[in-house]
Amino acid sequence: MQGPLRFEDQDSARGDQNIAMFYPTSTQMVYRRGLQAIPLSVDLWIHYINFLKETLDPVDPETNNTVRGAYEHAVLAAGTDFRSDRLWEMYINWENEQGNLREVTAIYDRILGIPTQLYSHHFQRFKEHIQNNLPRDLLTPEQFIQLRRELASVNGHGGDDAPPGDDLPSGIEDITDPAKLITEIENMRHRIQEIHQEMFNHNEHEVSKRWTFEEGIKRPYFHVKPLEKAQLKNWKEYLEFEIENGTHERVVVLFERCVISCALYEDFWIKEMVCLQPDLTAAYANFVASLRPSLQKLV
């Protein structure tokens, strides 16, 4: 449950970034309160993570764990938003900077299955990630051994385990021809990409079903100015589509986005309460009741 995110709040967060450097402890508390109130704000998460990077001691061994933990909280809270691509890209770039190629692969395993605006861009970057690095550096030891077994089986070689420090499937360690070795590594890369191509195809289909609705959202933030009828109609139809076809998580996230943009229209609040689990309905009713006077003052 969250309050409305105003357009002006985004500029305010950017303007206060320099002041934050002088009061790191207090600023961190303010960020956390803001993120508790508006967990879907990709901008706020990005500002918060940048703040952590600029204020935490780079020598402290716990700094990377803290930053990674913040990224994880961010993508869990806002990562299923259709426009969350900047957050995912930022997370991937950071892990790349740390040299954590396996973590980068794991992040791609997640984002390639989430319908987002830049889904195709993520897949293109994933393919570059695969081509620019050795398979053994991209996969966990368990994943690497499993892939070697699969390729060895397809090629008619034995499937015995081999230590994960080798780039080649088990059963071909006796190959000394450099050209053949390169071919085997390329086969591994091809298979990794093939597996993720299936994920991409499914995700592309999910994106296509939502693209028109997303294109119809012209004002994703809160403003006192009334929304156009076409905007309200688009939100209503999008919600109905997601309720009928989406997962529970996607329905919840879409409602959270909707009541930011449509905070002044209690029909959407009521619709959200109806779709929530019964034990949450009372809490939402109290929240809406407490929020309404503040919203009315803004009109």
C-alpha positions as CSV (number, residue, x, y, z in Angstrom):
1,M,0.0,0.0,0.0
2,Q,1.4,3.4,-0.9
3,G,0.6,7.0,-1.2
4,P,0.6,9.0,-4.5
5,L,3.9,9.8,-6.2
6,R,3.8,13.4,-7.5
7,F,5.7,14.5,-10.5
8,E,7.4,17.2,-8.4
9,D,8.7,14.5,-6.0
10,Q,11.1,13.2,-8.6
11,D,12.8,16.6,-9.2
12,S,12.9,17.2,-5.4
13,A,14.8,13.9,-4.9
14,R,17.3,14.9,-7.5
15,G,17.8,18.3,-6.1
16,D,18.4,17.0,-2.5
17,Q,21.1,14.6,-3.6
18,N,23.9,17.0,-2.8
19,I,22.5,17.9,0.6
20,A,22.3,14.2,1.4
21,M,26.0,13.8,1.3
22,F,26.4,16.0,4.4
23,Y,23.9,14.1,6.5
24,P,24.2,10.4,5.4
25,T,22.6,8.8,8.5
26,S,19.5,11.0,8.5
27,T,19.3,10.9,4.7
28,Q,19.3,7.1,4.7
29,M,16.4,7.1,7.2
30,V,14.5,9.5,5.0
31,Y,15.1,7.3,1.9
32,R,14.0,4.2,3.8
33,R,10.8,5.9,4.9
34,G,10.2,7.1,1.3
35,L,10.7,3.6,-0.1
36,Q,8.4,2.1,2.4
37,A,5.7,4.5,1.3
38,I,6.5,4.3,-2.4
39,P,8.1,0.9,-3.1
40,L,7.3,1.0,-6.8
41,S,9.3,4.2,-7.5
42,V,12.1,3.1,-9.7
43,D,13.5,6.7,-9.6
44,L,13.6,6.6,-5.8
45,W,15.3,3.2,-5.7
46,I,18.0,4.5,-8.1
47,H,18.6,7.6,-6.1
48,Y,18.9,5.6,-2.9
49,I,21.3,3.1,-4.4
50,N,23.5,5.9,-5.8
51,F,23.4,7.5,-2.4
52,L,24.7,4.3,-0.9
53,K,27.5,4.0,-3.4
54,E,28.6,7.6,-2.8
55,T,28.5,7.4,1.0
56,L,29.6,3.9,2.0
57,D,33.2,3.1,2.6
58,P,34.6,1.3,-0.6
59,V,37.3,-0.4,1.6
60,D,34.7,-1.9,3.9
61,P,34.2,-5.6,2.9
62,E,30.5,-5.3,3.8
63,T,29.9,-2.4,1.3
64,N,29.3,-4.7,-1.7
65,N,26.9,-6.8,0.3
66,T,25.0,-3.8,1.4
67,V,24.7,-2.4,-2.2
68,R,23.8,-5.8,-3.6
69,G,21.1,-6.2,-0.8
70,A,19.7,-2.8,-1.9
71,Y,19.5,-3.9,-5.5
72,E,17.8,-7.1,-4.5
73,H,15.2,-5.2,-2.4
74,A,14.7,-2.8,-5.3
75,V,14.1,-5.4,-8.0
76,L,11.8,-7.4,-5.7
77,A,9.8,-4.3,-5.0
78,A,9.8,-2.6,-8.4
79,G,11.4,-5.1,-10.8
80,T,8.1,-6.3,-12.3
81,D,7.1,-2.8,-13.3
82,F,6.9,-2.6,-17.1
83,R,9.2,0.5,-16.9
84,S,11.7,-0.9,-14.5
85,D,14.4,-1.5,-17.1
86,R,16.8,1.2,-15.8
87,L,16.9,-0.5,-12.5
88,W,17.7,-3.9,-13.9
89,E,20.3,-2.4,-16.2
90,M,21.9,-0.6,-13.3
91,Y,22.1,-3.8,-11.3
92,I,23.6,-5.7,-14.2
93,N,26.2,-3.0,-14.9
94,W,27.2,-2.9,-11.2
95,E,27.8,-6.7,-11.0
96,N,29.8,-6.4,-14.3
97,E,31.9,-3.8,-12.7
98,Q,32.6,-6.1,-9.8
99,G,33.6,-8.8,-12.2
100,N,30.8,-11.1,-11.0
101,L,29.9,-12.7,-14.3
102,R,27.8,-15.5,-12.8
103,E,25.7,-13.0,-10.9
104,V,25.2,-11.1,-14.1
105,T,23.9,-14.4,-15.8
106,A,21.6,-15.0,-12.8
107,I,20.1,-11.5,-13.2
108,Y,19.5,-12.0,-16.9
109,D,17.8,-15.3,-16.0
110,R,15.3,-13.3,-14.1
111,I,14.8,-10.2,-16.3
112,L,14.4,-12.2,-19.5
113,G,11.3,-13.7,-18.0
114,I,9.7,-10.4,-17.0
115,P,7.6,-8.3,-19.4
116,T,9.3,-4.9,-19.6
117,Q,9.5,-2.1,-22.1
118,L,13.1,-2.9,-23.1
119,Y,12.8,-6.7,-23.1
120,S,14.5,-7.0,-26.5
121,H,17.4,-4.8,-25.4
122,H,18.1,-7.0,-22.4
123,F,18.2,-10.1,-24.6
124,Q,20.6,-8.5,-27.0
125,R,22.9,-7.6,-24.2
126,F,22.6,-11.1,-22.8
127,K,23.8,-12.5,-26.1
128,E,26.8,-10.2,-26.0
129,H,27.4,-11.4,-22.4
130,I,27.5,-15.0,-23.6
131,Q,29.7,-14.3,-26.6
132,N,32.3,-12.2,-24.8
133,N,32.9,-14.6,-21.9
134,L,33.8,-18.3,-21.4
135,P,30.9,-20.6,-20.4
136,R,32.7,-21.8,-17.3
137,D,32.9,-18.1,-16.1
138,L,29.2,-17.5,-16.7
139,L,27.6,-20.5,-15.1
140,T,27.7,-22.0,-11.6
141,P,29.7,-25.2,-11.3
142,E,26.5,-27.3,-11.2
143,Q,25.1,-25.6,-14.3
144,F,28.4,-26.0,-16.2
145,I,28.6,-29.7,-15.4
146,Q,25.0,-30.2,-16.4
147,L,25.6,-28.4,-19.7
148,R,28.7,-30.5,-20.4
149,R,26.7,-33.7,-19.7
150,E,24.0,-32.6,-22.1
151,L,26.3,-31.8,-25.0
152,A,28.4,-34.9,-24.4
153,S,25.2,-37.0,-24.6
154,V,24.1,-35.3,-27.8
155,N,27.6,-35.8,-29.3
156,G,27.8,-39.5,-28.3
157,H,30.4,-39.0,-25.6
158,G,30.4,-40.3,-22.1
159,G,28.5,-38.4,-19.4
160,D,30.9,-38.9,-16.4
161,D,31.5,-35.9,-14.2
162,A,34.5,-33.8,-14.8
163,P,35.9,-30.9,-12.7
164,P,34.3,-27.6,-13.5
165,G,37.6,-26.0,-14.3
166,D,37.5,-27.1,-17.9
167,D,35.7,-25.4,-20.8
168,L,34.9,-28.6,-22.6
169,P,32.1,-31.2,-22.2
170,S,33.2,-34.4,-20.5
171,G,34.4,-37.1,-22.9
172,I,36.4,-34.8,-25.3
173,E,39.3,-33.8,-23.1
174,D,41.6,-35.8,-25.5
175,I,40.8,-33.3,-28.3
176,T,44.0,-31.3,-29.0
177,D,42.9,-29.6,-32.3
178,P,42.4,-25.9,-31.4
179,A,39.7,-25.6,-34.0
180,K,37.7,-28.4,-32.5
181,L,38.1,-27.0,-29.0
182,I,36.8,-23.7,-30.2
183,T,33.9,-25.5,-31.8
184,E,32.9,-27.2,-28.6
185,I,33.0,-23.9,-26.7
186,E,30.8,-22.3,-29.3
187,N,28.4,-25.2,-29.0
188,M,28.1,-24.5,-25.3
189,R,27.5,-20.8,-26.0
190,H,24.9,-21.7,-28.7
191,R,23.1,-24.0,-26.3
192,I,23.0,-21.4,-23.5
193,Q,21.6,-18.9,-26.0
194,E,19.1,-21.5,-27.3
195,I,17.7,-22.1,-23.8
196,H,17.3,-18.4,-23.2
197,Q,15.8,-17.8,-26.7
198,E,12.8,-19.9,-25.5
199,M,12.5,-17.7,-22.5
200,F,12.7,-14.6,-24.7
201,N,10.0,-15.9,-27.1
202,H,7.6,-16.5,-24.3
203,N,8.3,-13.1,-22.7
204,E,7.9,-11.3,-26.1
205,H,4.5,-12.8,-26.4
206,E,3.6,-11.5,-22.9
207,V,4.9,-8.1,-23.7
208,S,2.9,-7.9,-27.0
209,K,-0.3,-8.5,-25.0
210,R,0.4,-5.5,-22.7
211,W,2.1,-3.1,-25.1
212,T,-1.0,-1.2,-26.2
213,F,-2.1,-0.7,-22.6
214,E,1.4,0.5,-21.6
215,E,1.5,2.9,-24.5
216,G,-1.8,4.3,-23.3
217,I,-0.4,5.3,-20.0
218,K,0.6,9.0,-20.5
219,R,0.8,10.1,-16.9
220,P,2.2,7.3,-14.6
221,Y,2.7,9.8,-11.7
222,F,0.2,11.6,-9.4
223,H,-1.1,15.0,-10.3
224,V,-4.1,17.1,-9.1
225,K,-5.1,17.7,-12.7
226,P,-7.9,15.2,-13.7
227,L,-7.0,12.4,-16.0
228,E,-8.5,12.2,-19.5
229,K,-11.3,9.8,-20.0
230,A,-9.2,7.8,-22.4
231,Q,-6.6,7.4,-19.7
232,L,-9.1,6.1,-17.2
233,K,-10.6,3.8,-19.7
234,N,-7.1,2.4,-20.5
235,W,-6.4,1.8,-16.8
236,K,-9.7,0.0,-16.3
237,E,-9.2,-2.3,-19.3
238,Y,-5.6,-3.0,-18.4
239,L,-6.6,-4.0,-14.9
240,E,-9.4,-6.3,-16.3
241,F,-6.9,-7.9,-18.6
242,E,-4.3,-8.5,-15.9
243,I,-6.9,-9.9,-13.5
244,E,-8.1,-12.4,-16.1
245,N,-4.7,-13.3,-17.6
246,G,-1.9,-12.3,-15.2
247,T,-0.3,-13.7,-12.1
248,H,-1.4,-12.5,-8.7
249,E,1.9,-10.6,-8.3
250,R,1.4,-8.8,-11.6
251,V,-2.2,-7.9,-10.6
252,V,-1.0,-6.4,-7.3
253,V,1.8,-4.4,-9.0
254,L,-0.5,-3.0,-11.6
255,F,-3.0,-1.9,-9.0
256,E,-0.2,-0.2,-7.1
257,R,0.8,1.6,-10.3
258,C,-2.8,2.5,-11.0
259,V,-3.7,4.0,-7.7
260,I,-0.7,6.4,-8.0
261,S,-1.9,7.8,-11.2
262,C,-5.6,7.5,-10.4
263,A,-5.4,8.4,-6.7
264,L,-8.3,10.8,-6.9
265,Y,-10.7,8.2,-8.4
266,E,-12.0,6.0,-5.6
267,D,-13.5,3.5,-8.0
268,F,-10.0,2.1,-8.6
269,W,-9.3,2.0,-4.8
270,I,-12.5,0.0,-4.3
271,K,-11.7,-2.3,-7.2
272,E,-8.3,-3.0,-5.7
273,M,-9.9,-3.8,-2.3
274,V,-12.3,-6.2,-3.9
275,C,-9.5,-8.0,-5.6
276,L,-7.3,-8.3,-2.5
277,Q,-7.4,-11.1,-0.1
278,P,-10.1,-10.6,2.6
279,D,-7.6,-10.1,5.5
280,L,-6.1,-7.1,3.7
281,T,-9.3,-5.4,2.8
282,A,-9.8,-3.7,6.2
283,A,-6.3,-2.3,6.2
284,Y,-6.7,-0.8,2.8
285,A,-10.1,0.7,3.7
286,N,-8.5,2.4,6.6
287,F,-5.7,3.6,4.5
288,V,-7.9,5.1,1.8
289,A,-10.1,6.8,4.4
290,S,-7.0,8.4,6.0
291,L,-5.6,9.5,2.6
292,R,-8.8,11.1,1.2
293,P,-8.7,14.3,3.2
294,S,-5.1,15.0,2.1
295,L,-6.0,14.4,-1.5
296,Q,-9.0,16.7,-1.4
297,K,-6.9,19.5,-0.1
298,L,-4.7,19.3,-3.2
299,V,-7.6,19.7,-5.6
